[in-house]
Amino acid sequence: MKILHYVLGIPPLRGGGAIKYAQDLAEGQRKLGHEASLIYPGEIRKGSGKVKIVRHGNSRKGILYEIINPLPVPLACGIAEPEAFMREGDAEVYNSFFRRERFDVLHIHSLMGMHREFLAAAKKQGVKVFYTTHDYFGLCPKTDLFRDGKICGDVCWKECGKCCAGADGIKLLVRRQSHLFQWAIRYEWVPRLKRKIFRMAGITTGRHPGVVGAAGGTDSYGSGGTADVGSVCSAVETDAFHGDARGASAGKTLAAAYGLLRQFYLEEFRQVDTFLYNSSVSKGIYERYIHPRKGTVIEVSHSGIQDNRCIQTYGIPVRLGYLGKPGTYKGYDLLIAALDRLLPEYTGRFTLTVFMEYQSYRRNYLIQKRPYDYRRLTEVYRDMDVLVVPSLWAETYGLVVSEAISYGVPVIVTGNVGACDLVRRYEGIGFIVEPEIESLADMLRMVISDASVLAEANRTIYRVPITYGYENYVRRILEIYSQELTAKD
């Protein structure tokens, strides 16, 4: 089978779970005798806007294709200039590429940077298209469907201009996609110098746009981030995909431009043969925004998730761990508020270790460490009694939950986290709470005050029949490909 994975970029320029997932999956497929390659949106060059596809690497280690002059890659900061993200690509370049390479499968891991003509060319050549729902880009220009402290229900993108008001401009995005920028950040002293300059200037980075991390924390958390995905989209409309989604003219309002951009992405989603949902959470939301031809739930994984379970001992202080970003949508502010509420009663009985570059909170119970990479997973989880994933947004999965369980570490998750599917399947390996302060504080009080609660969860993790082995996971994905390839249209 000849497989092409589309990702939004490659290290060191881009990182994150979705990219590692795609790289590991491609490598696993090659080990099983398939030809798996990656393609990504690369440099946007000044002057000529001609689209080219440049080949790097070799068949043994995996071919890497770079698209020159793709669409911009906004990441999670949002889209400030919708017209620039709907520009036409060179249909003939993409048609020629897919005719020449004869791929069987195109597996998409993000729509960022993708011309509509790229997908059209794949479909024209009979390539089967699969899409893994790593986030909500295409349904939301900021990827997370989170606004005003709760899951967003704006299915028509009428308010996107407000959410994206602080998004980076096109010139900055283009600079970040340049080969010069990619060359610079591969040297460790460059980001270190940047961080030092920012600290001297009193600037913090790495926050989610629009997130406020008040030093004093807050107790103003209600049930805005509901775990009921059925209530997320109450005004879903059926899209007929009529009209042309090319850019908006100068006379159009910003709201109209976002409406056209929404239609652009919906048209791309329409080309997908099978959606691979990370969880029932992501399935519920995607199927309320669009009407997929076919879809199946298959949890994400990566090659670093192996069976490292062992029986733990628990004492005082209880070592809580948080591995997300700072801010509201990941629930970090909620977690701090819940722990602050417990502090007078349980001073000295718990710690919270976080792995982040910048930290606006100052608490005696906080232990701040530098961001980690996958090579340090053992170190991270061996120093943790329980992992807390308090997301307020509808997190599509949450690989850290699977990682923690693989080390025998119990988890506390909100019902908004896609990985709560795993917690429900193997009852007793973790705890599911409502995404509000009372529910989270009550659960934290239980595990802090009674060591037997975590001990029992750890023993349950050790006993449950979870099957590990990344090759098995790769085979499941290949089986889904095969079913679509052999299905009658």
LUMPAVEX-68794 format. One record per residue (C-alpha): residue number from 1; residue in one letter; x, y, z. Coordinates in pm, 1 decimal. Layout:
N
NUM:A:X:Y:Z .
...
***
This chain:
489
1:M:0.0:0.0:0.0 .
2:K:130.9:345.0:-85.1 .
3:I:33.8:598.9:180.7 .
4:L:79.2:976.6:203.7 .
5:H:36.1:1154.7:538.5 .
6:Y:-40.2:1528.0:529.9 .
7:V:83.5:1712.8:840.6 .
8:L:98.7:2084.8:920.8 .
9:G:479.4:2077.3:948.3 .
10:I:777.5:1884.0:1077.6 .
11:P:1023.9:1930.5:1365.2 .
12:P:1198.8:2148.8:1457.0 .
13:L:969.8:2410.5:1301.6 .
14:R:653.5:2234.8:1414.5 .
15:G:591.0:1996.5:1700.4 .
16:G:309.8:1849.6:1903.9 .
17:G:117.1:1528.4:1946.1 .
18:A:-46.8:1525.7:1602.0 .
19:I:287.0:1545.8:1423.0 .
20:K:447.0:1277.5:1640.6 .
21:Y:141.2:1062.7:1583.0 .
22:A:174.6:1092.5:1204.5 .
23:Q:550.8:1033.9:1207.0 .
24:D:520.5:726.5:1428.9 .
25:L:232.2:589.4:1222.2 .
26:A:423.4:632.7:895.7 .
27:E:730.2:462.8:1043.9 .
28:G:517.2:177.4:1176.1 .
29:Q:357.3:132.4:835.6 .
30:R:698.5:120.0:667.6 .
31:K:813.6:-148.1:913.5 .
32:L:517.5:-359.7:801.3 .
33:G:624.7:-333.6:438.2 .
34:H:415.7:-40.4:317.4 .
35:E:543.2:273.1:147.8 .
36:A:449.9:563.2:375.9 .
37:S:556.3:923.5:315.2 .
38:L:481.5:1264.4:465.1 .
39:I:394.5:1592.7:295.8 .
40:Y:373.3:1931.1:464.6 .
41:P:312.4:2300.8:381.7 .
42:G:655.2:2459.2:362.0 .
43:E:801.2:2795.3:272.0 .
44:I:597.8:3080.6:124.6 .
45:R:832.9:3271.3:-102.5 .
46:K:816.8:3636.4:-192.4 .
47:G:779.0:3727.7:-557.1 .
48:S:672.7:3415.3:-739.5 .
49:G:366.0:3247.4:-596.0 .
50:K:419.9:2935.4:-805.4 .
51:V:338.3:2615.4:-623.6 .
52:K:606.1:2344.2:-625.7 .
53:I:645.7:2011.5:-450.9 .
54:V:1002.0:1934.0:-343.7 .
55:R:1107.7:1582.8:-248.6 .
56:H:1345.7:1516.4:42.7 .
57:G:1475.9:1193.6:195.9 .
58:N:1463.1:842.7:55.6 .
59:S:1232.3:543.1:42.8 .
60:R:1413.4:353.0:320.6 .
61:K:1379.6:625.2:584.2 .
62:G:1063.7:769.1:438.2 .
63:I:1019.8:1026.8:167.2 .
64:L:931.1:1376.4:279.0 .
65:Y:757.8:1617.7:42.7 .
66:E:751.0:1993.9:96.8 .
67:I:489.4:2214.3:-67.4 .
68:I:643.9:2546.8:-166.7 .
69:N:398.0:2839.6:-158.7 .
70:P:115.7:2663.7:25.7 .
71:L:-150.3:2848.2:222.3 .
72:P:-40.6:3000.0:556.5 .
73:V:-31.2:2785.8:872.2 .
74:P:-205.2:2972.8:1156.3 .
75:L:-157.2:2713.3:1434.1 .
76:A:-383.1:2783.5:1734.4 .
77:C:-360.5:3163.0:1726.9 .
78:G:-655.4:3204.0:1491.6 .
79:I:-702.8:3366.4:1152.4 .
80:A:-701.4:3745.1:1121.6 .
81:E:-719.1:3774.4:741.1 .
82:P:-957.0:3508.8:604.1 .
83:E:-897.8:3593.5:236.3 .
84:A:-534.0:3481.5:254.4 .
85:F:-640.0:3131.8:362.5 .
86:M:-863.9:3069.0:60.2 .
87:R:-627.6:3153.6:-223.2 .
88:E:-620.7:2930.0:-525.3 .
89:G:-346.7:2670.4:-567.7 .
90:D:-202.5:2532.2:-889.3 .
91:A:-433.6:2247.1:-984.1 .
92:E:-200.1:2112.1:-1249.9 .
93:V:95.0:2084.4:-1009.0 .
94:Y:-114.4:1878.7:-769.8 .
95:N:-273.7:1670.6:-1047.8 .
96:S:69.4:1591.1:-1188.7 .
97:F:198.0:1496.1:-842.0 .
98:F:-81.8:1248.4:-770.2 .
99:R:-71.4:1104.3:-1124.2 .
100:R:301.9:1042.2:-1093.2 .
101:E:313.4:905.2:-738.2 .
102:R:2.4:681.6:-754.4 .
103:F:-84.0:685.8:-385.2 .
104:D:-353.7:453.7:-255.3 .
105:V:-424.4:651.3:61.9 .
106:L:-404.8:1015.0:169.4 .
107:H:-422.0:1042.7:549.4 .
108:I:-479.9:1401.2:661.3 .
109:H:-381.1:1516.7:1010.1 .
110:S:-466.5:1886.0:964.6 .
111:L:-621.3:2111.2:700.4 .
112:M:-374.8:2390.0:779.5 .
113:G:-183.3:2515.0:477.5 .
114:M:-378.3:2296.2:235.1 .
115:H:-503.1:2428.4:-97.9 .
116:R:-843.6:2303.5:-201.1 .
117:E:-685.7:2190.6:-529.3 .
118:F:-458.4:1947.8:-340.6 .
119:L:-755.0:1747.1:-217.8 .
120:A:-937.5:1773.9:-549.2 .
121:A:-634.9:1629.0:-729.1 .
122:A:-613.4:1335.8:-487.0 .
123:K:-979.0:1253.8:-538.8 .
124:K:-944.8:1288.4:-916.7 .
125:Q:-674.1:1019.9:-913.6 .
126:G:-886.9:783.0:-707.4 .
127:V:-693.5:824.4:-381.4 .
128:K:-891.5:732.9:-68.8 .
129:V:-888.8:1016.0:184.7 .
130:F:-883.3:965.4:564.3 .
131:Y:-890.4:1237.5:828.2 .
132:T:-788.5:1207.0:1194.6 .
133:T:-964.0:1457.7:1420.7 .
134:H:-665.4:1583.5:1621.6 .
135:D:-839.3:1918.4:1682.0 .
136:Y:-1126.7:2126.1:1544.4 .
137:F:-948.9:2332.6:1280.9 .
138:G:-1188.3:2373.0:990.3 .
139:L:-1477.4:2380.3:1233.7 .
140:C:-1307.2:2662.7:1425.8 .
141:P:-1030.1:2896.3:1301.6 .
142:K:-858.9:2868.4:1642.9 .
143:T:-872.6:2485.4:1656.7 .
144:D:-1039.2:2453.0:1999.1 .
145:L:-1407.4:2558.5:1971.2 .
146:F:-1371.6:2748.0:2297.2 .
147:R:-1504.0:3099.8:2359.5 .
148:D:-1593.9:3306.2:2665.0 .
149:G:-1499.4:3025.3:2901.9 .
150:K:-1710.1:2752.3:2744.2 .
151:I:-1747.0:2532.9:2437.7 .
152:C:-1845.5:2750.9:2143.5 .
153:G:-2175.9:2693.0:1966.2 .
154:D:-2125.1:2944.3:1683.1 .
155:V:-2164.9:2701.7:1393.6 .
156:C:-2186.8:2979.7:1133.4 .
157:W:-1864.5:3163.2:1233.2 .
158:K:-2050.6:3489.4:1302.0 .
159:E:-1833.7:3571.3:1605.2 .
160:C:-1498.2:3443.2:1478.6 .
161:G:-1373.6:3793.7:1406.9 .
162:K:-1390.7:3871.3:1778.3 .
163:C:-1207.1:3552.6:1882.2 .
164:C:-936.6:3606.8:1619.7 .
165:A:-886.0:3976.7:1687.0 .
166:G:-539.7:3909.5:1829.7 .
167:A:-431.4:3655.6:1567.7 .
168:D:-96.1:3692.2:1394.1 .
169:G:-87.5:3871.7:1059.5 .
170:I:7.8:3707.6:732.6 .
171:K:353.9:3865.3:719.8 .
172:L:447.8:3710.8:1053.9 .
173:L:307.0:3369.9:957.0 .
174:V:505.6:3377.4:631.9 .
175:R:827.1:3456.3:819.1 .
176:R:764.3:3164.6:1054.6 .
177:Q:727.5:2926.0:759.4 .
178:S:1057.8:3035.4:604.4 .
179:H:1359.3:2809.0:567.0 .
180:L:1567.8:3070.6:749.3 .
181:F:1342.8:3052.0:1054.9 .
182:Q:1347.5:2673.1:1043.6 .
183:W:1727.4:2676.2:1022.8 .
184:A:1756.9:2914.0:1318.5 .
185:I:1536.8:2727.1:1564.0 .
186:R:1717.9:2396.3:1513.9 .
187:Y:1998.8:2542.8:1727.8 .
188:E:1907.9:2531.9:2095.7 .
189:W:2072.7:2863.3:2179.8 .
190:V:1829.7:3053.5:1954.3 .
191:P:1508.8:2980.1:2150.2 .
192:R:1702.4:3020.0:2476.0 .
193:L:1814.6:3366.7:2364.1 .
194:K:1458.8:3453.1:2265.1 .
195:R:1324.9:3344.9:2604.4 .
196:K:1591.0:3549.4:2783.2 .
197:I:1509.2:3860.0:2581.4 .
198:F:1136.9:3813.5:2643.6 .
199:R:1191.3:3771.3:3018.4 .
200:M:1402.2:4088.3:3027.2 .
201:A:1125.7:4272.4:2845.2 .
202:G:858.4:4133.4:3076.6 .
203:I:688.8:3941.9:2793.4 .
204:T:543.1:3593.4:2838.9 .
205:T:478.5:3353.8:2555.0 .
206:G:313.8:3020.8:2499.5 .
207:R:-29.5:3123.7:2620.3 .
208:H:-343.1:3049.2:2435.3 .
209:P:-479.9:3365.4:2268.4 .
210:G:-737.0:3530.1:2487.3 .
211:V:-638.2:3335.2:2799.1 .
212:V:-597.1:3528.2:3120.5 .
213:G:-384.3:3379.6:3396.2 .
214:A:-443.6:3599.9:3695.3 .
215:A:-183.4:3561.0:3964.8 .
216:G:-443.6:3536.2:4234.1 .
217:G:-656.3:3272.9:4065.9 .
218:T:-1035.7:3280.7:4072.4 .
219:D:-1329.9:3079.6:4193.3 .
220:S:-1558.6:3202.5:3915.0 .
221:Y:-1604.3:2863.5:3749.7 .
222:G:-1952.4:2739.3:3671.5 .
223:S:-2062.5:2459.0:3443.8 .
224:G:-1989.7:2653.0:3123.5 .
225:G:-1768.6:2377.7:2982.6 .
226:T:-2034.5:2109.7:2976.2 .
227:A:-1942.4:1748.7:2921.3 .
228:D:-2264.0:1690.6:2725.3 .
229:V:-2153.1:1714.8:2363.0 .
230:G:-2514.1:1685.7:2255.6 .
231:S:-2573.6:2044.0:2369.1 .
232:V:-2269.2:2191.3:2197.8 .
233:C:-2432.0:2275.4:1865.4 .
234:S:-2795.1:2366.1:1891.2 .
235:A:-2832.9:2542.6:1558.0 .
236:V:-2667.9:2304.9:1314.0 .
237:E:-2758.9:2367.0:954.2 .
238:T:-2719.8:2142.5:651.5 .
239:D:-2462.4:2284.6:411.6 .
240:A:-2525.7:2242.0:43.5 .
241:F:-2170.9:2360.0:-42.6 .
242:H:-2307.6:2596.2:-307.8 .
243:G:-2109.6:2882.4:-452.4 .
244:D:-1740.7:2958.4:-471.3 .
245:A:-1543.6:2991.7:-149.1 .
246:R:-1265.6:3204.1:-301.4 .
247:G:-1171.9:3518.9:-113.4 .
248:A:-1405.2:3792.3:-1.4 .
249:S:-1395.6:4125.1:-183.0 .
250:A:-1301.5:4446.2:-5.4 .
251:G:-1667.9:4539.9:17.5 .
252:K:-1758.6:4232.4:219.6 .
253:T:-1780.8:4252.1:594.2 .
254:L:-1539.5:4057.2:809.5 .
255:A:-1824.0:3831.2:917.6 .
256:A:-1898.8:3750.8:553.7 .
257:A:-1531.4:3669.7:495.2 .
258:Y:-1533.9:3420.8:782.6 .
259:G:-1852.7:3273.1:640.3 .
260:L:-1675.8:3210.7:310.3 .
261:L:-1376.3:3063.4:492.3 .
262:R:-1607.1:2827.8:676.6 .
263:Q:-1754.0:2712.4:346.4 .
264:F:-1399.8:2661.2:213.6 .
265:Y:-1316.0:2416.9:492.4 .
266:L:-1652.8:2244.9:478.1 .
267:E:-1588.9:2179.5:110.7 .
268:E:-1255.0:2019.5:198.9 .
269:F:-1417.7:1804.8:466.8 .
270:R:-1664.6:1690.8:203.9 .
271:Q:-1379.8:1520.9:13.9 .
272:V:-1293.2:1292.4:307.7 .
273:D:-1394.6:927.6:261.3 .
274:T:-1354.2:818.6:624.9 .
275:F:-1316.1:1021.9:943.3 .
276:L:-1102.3:863.4:1214.2 .
277:Y:-1240.7:1011.3:1535.0 .
278:N:-1005.0:1019.4:1832.5 .
279:S:-1293.5:969.2:2073.7 .
280:S:-1669.4:979.4:2120.9 .
281:V:-1626.8:1345.3:2219.4 .
282:S:-1474.0:1443.8:1885.0 .
283:K:-1720.1:1221.1:1697.4 .
284:G:-2013.6:1392.6:1863.1 .
285:I:-1892.6:1739.8:1773.4 .
286:Y:-1780.8:1668.4:1416.7 .
287:E:-2107.8:1498.3:1334.0 .
288:R:-2300.3:1798.1:1461.0 .
289:Y:-2108.8:2040.0:1239.9 .
290:I:-2078.0:1832.5:924.5 .
291:H:-2230.4:1520.5:771.6 .
292:P:-1946.2:1274.8:710.8 .
293:R:-1982.5:994.0:458.4 .
294:K:-1828.3:747.3:697.2 .
295:G:-1649.2:753.3:1031.1 .
296:T:-1515.1:531.6:1305.7 .
297:V:-1377.1:591.5:1655.0 .
298:I:-1016.6:481.6:1701.9 .
299:E:-811.5:626.7:1984.6 .
300:V:-477.7:779.9:1896.4 .
301:S:-148.4:639.8:2020.3 .
302:H:223.8:670.3:1958.4 .
303:S:526.6:442.9:1966.1 .
304:G:630.7:561.1:2312.5 .
305:I:321.4:417.1:2480.5 .
306:Q:431.7:75.2:2605.4 .
307:D:340.9:-138.7:2904.3 .
308:N:532.0:16.8:3196.1 .
309:R:271.3:-53.7:3463.7 .
310:C:386.1:-129.6:3815.5 .
311:I:248.2:-122.7:4169.4 .
312:Q:312.3:211.6:4339.3 .
313:T:324.4:321.9:4701.0 .
314:Y:162.9:645.6:4815.5 .
315:G:240.4:883.7:5098.2 .
316:I:245.6:1251.7:5193.3 .
317:P:257.1:1481.3:5003.8 .
318:V:40.4:1352.2:4719.4 .
319:R:220.0:1439.0:4395.3 .
320:L:-27.9:1584.4:4146.6 .
321:G:82.2:1633.2:3787.0 .
322:Y:-43.3:1862.5:3509.8 .
323:L:98.7:1836.2:3156.5 .
324:G:-111.1:2086.9:2961.8 .
325:K:-65.6:2448.9:2864.9 .
326:P:-135.4:2737.1:3102.3 .
327:G:-467.3:2916.2:3085.5 .
328:T:-838.6:2866.3:3076.0 .
329:Y:-929.4:2627.9:2795.4 .
330:K:-703.3:2347.7:2922.0 .
331:G:-848.7:2393.6:3269.4 .
332:Y:-526.4:2507.9:3435.4 .
333:D:-690.6:2811.4:3595.7 .
334:L:-968.7:2582.3:3719.1 .
335:L:-715.0:2343.4:3873.5 .
336:I:-531.6:2622.7:4055.2 .
337:A:-861.6:2761.0:4185.0 .
338:A:-964.7:2416.6:4313.7 .
339:L:-629.8:2361.0:4488.9 .
340:D:-640.1:2709.9:4640.4 .
341:R:-975.1:2619.9:4788.1 .
342:L:-821.6:2309.2:4952.9 .
343:L:-500.8:2476.3:5067.9 .
344:P:-612.6:2599.8:5412.3 .
345:E:-717.4:2246.3:5509.5 .
346:Y:-439.4:2050.8:5338.5 .
347:T:-129.7:2270.3:5354.5 .
348:G:180.8:2058.6:5297.3 .
349:R:-18.9:1751.8:5196.7 .
350:F:5.1:1794.3:4819.7 .
351:T:225.8:1932.8:4544.3 .
352:L:146.7:2015.6:4183.4 .
353:T:420.6:1968.9:3924.6 .
354:V:373.9:2150.3:3592.0 .
355:F:589.4:2146.3:3281.3 .
356:M:570.6:2486.1:3115.2 .
357:E:800.1:2764.6:3004.9 .
358:Y:609.5:3050.2:3164.1 .
359:Q:397.7:3047.4:3476.8 .
360:S:185.7:3335.5:3605.4 .
361:Y:89.5:3167.3:3934.5 .
362:R:308.7:3165.5:4243.8 .
363:R:209.6:2904.5:4499.9 .
364:N:406.2:2714.4:4765.7 .
365:Y:261.2:2387.4:4638.6 .
366:L:367.9:2452.2:4276.1 .
367:I:676.6:2285.4:4129.5 .
368:Q:755.0:2426.0:3786.5 .
369:K:972.7:2231.6:3543.7 .
370:R:1079.9:2296.0:3187.4 .
371:P:873.1:2144.2:2904.7 .
372:Y:971.5:1783.0:2841.9 .
373:D:1006.1:1568.2:2533.1 .
374:Y:901.9:1208.2:2476.1 .
375:R:1245.3:1076.9:2571.7 .
376:R:1172.9:1182.7:2932.0 .
377:L:834.9:1012.6:2972.8 .
378:T:961.7:764.3:3232.0 .
379:E:1111.0:1042.7:3442.6 .
380:V:790.3:1248.4:3420.2 .
381:Y:545.6:975.3:3521.3 .
382:R:759.4:801.1:3781.2 .
383:D:753.3:1124.1:3985.4 .
384:M:374.0:1155.1:3972.6 .
385:D:99.5:998.5:4187.2 .
386:V:-197.2:1117.0:3982.7 .
387:L:-237.0:1307.4:3655.9 .
388:V:-502.1:1581.2:3638.0 .
389:V:-651.0:1672.2:3297.5 .
390:P:-912.5:1939.1:3381.8 .
391:S:-999.0:2053.6:3026.3 .
392:L:-1289.2:2290.8:2971.0 .
393:W:-1272.2:2261.9:2592.6 .
394:A:-1393.4:1946.2:2419.8 .
395:E:-1049.6:1784.4:2404.8 .
396:T:-1047.1:1543.2:2111.1 .
397:Y:-847.5:1283.8:2305.2 .
398:G:-557.5:1363.4:2538.9 .
399:L:-259.7:1134.7:2480.4 .
400:V:-122.9:1215.1:2825.7 .
401:V:-403.8:1003.2:2973.3 .
402:S:-291.3:694.4:2779.8 .
403:E:70.3:769.5:2869.5 .
404:A:-9.7:797.7:3240.3 .
405:I:-211.0:473.2:3245.0 .
406:S:75.5:294.2:3069.5 .
407:Y:294.5:385.5:3370.5 .
408:G:32.1:282.0:3624.6 .
409:V:-56.1:642.1:3713.4 .
410:P:-427.6:705.3:3788.1 .
411:V:-593.6:1003.9:3620.8 .
412:I:-853.0:1266.7:3705.8 .
413:V:-1022.8:1396.9:3391.1 .
414:T:-1325.7:1608.5:3312.1 .
415:G:-1599.7:1462.2:3097.4 .
416:N:-1486.9:1699.7:2820.4 .
417:V:-1168.5:1497.3:2765.8 .
418:G:-1193.5:1244.2:2483.0 .
419:A:-973.7:999.9:2672.7 .
420:C:-1248.2:957.2:2930.3 .
421:D:-1360.2:682.3:2687.7 .
422:L:-1060.4:484.9:2814.7 .
423:V:-1140.8:564.6:3178.3 .
424:R:-1499.8:446.0:3131.6 .
425:R:-1396.5:128.6:2948.1 .
426:Y:-1169.5:17.3:3230.9 .
427:E:-1364.6:117.5:3539.2 .
428:G:-1152.2:209.3:3837.3 .
429:I:-836.2:325.8:3656.0 .
430:G:-926.0:690.5:3701.7 .
431:F:-1191.6:942.3:3793.6 .
432:I:-1422.3:1154.6:3577.7 .
433:V:-1540.5:1487.9:3717.0 .
434:E:-1758.6:1772.7:3598.5 .
435:P:-1566.9:2069.2:3449.5 .
436:E:-1643.1:2296.4:3743.5 .
437:I:-1466.1:2385.3:4063.6 .
438:E:-1682.6:2201.6:4319.4 .
439:S:-1660.0:1867.4:4142.2 .
440:L:-1284.4:1892.0:4084.0 .
441:A:-1213.0:2015.4:4438.1 .
442:D:-1416.2:1729.4:4589.2 .
443:M:-1221.2:1469.3:4390.6 .
444:L:-885.9:1628.1:4475.5 .
445:R:-985.1:1633.3:4842.7 .
446:M:-1060.5:1260.4:4825.0 .
447:V:-723.3:1157.8:4675.7 .
448:I:-526.5:1394.4:4899.3 .
449:S:-694.2:1286.2:5223.5 .
450:D:-701.7:909.5:5161.7 .
451:A:-397.6:736.3:5009.6 .
452:S:-594.6:413.9:4962.5 .
453:V:-800.2:575.9:4683.8 .
454:L:-497.0:612.5:4456.7 .
455:A:-350.8:279.6:4569.2 .
456:E:-666.0:96.4:4463.8 .
457:A:-676.1:277.9:4127.5 .
458:N:-312.0:186.6:4068.9 .
459:R:-380.1:-180.7:4144.1 .
460:T:-677.5:-171.9:3906.6 .
461:I:-459.7:-30.4:3629.7 .
462:Y:-212.4:-311.1:3689.6 .
463:R:-486.1:-575.5:3660.4 .
464:V:-699.1:-457.1:3365.5 .
465:P:-643.0:-633.4:3030.7 .
466:I:-507.5:-336.5:2833.5 .
467:T:-317.6:-459.3:2527.5 .
468:Y:-1.0:-266.6:2450.0 .
469:G:220.7:-291.5:2144.2 .
470:Y:230.3:-20.0:1881.3 .
471:E:240.4:-264.8:1590.3 .
472:N:-111.4:-380.6:1680.1 .
473:Y:-231.9:-22.5:1659.7 .
474:V:-70.1:30.4:1317.6 .
475:R:-236.2:-285.7:1189.3 .
476:R:-576.1:-156.5:1300.3 .
477:I:-526.8:162.3:1098.6 .
478:L:-414.4:-37.7:795.1 .
479:E:-723.0:-254.6:826.0 .
480:I:-944.8:55.4:814.9 .
481:Y:-761.2:169.4:501.0 .
482:S:-812.9:-172.0:340.0 .
483:Q:-1183.8:-175.2:416.8 .
484:E:-1229.8:157.1:239.4 .
485:L:-1009.1:58.2:-54.4 .
486:T:-1210.6:-257.6:-115.3 .
487:A:-1553.1:-106.1:-46.6 .
488:K:-1784.9:-50.7:-339.5 .
489:D:-1871.9:312.2:-407.1 .
***
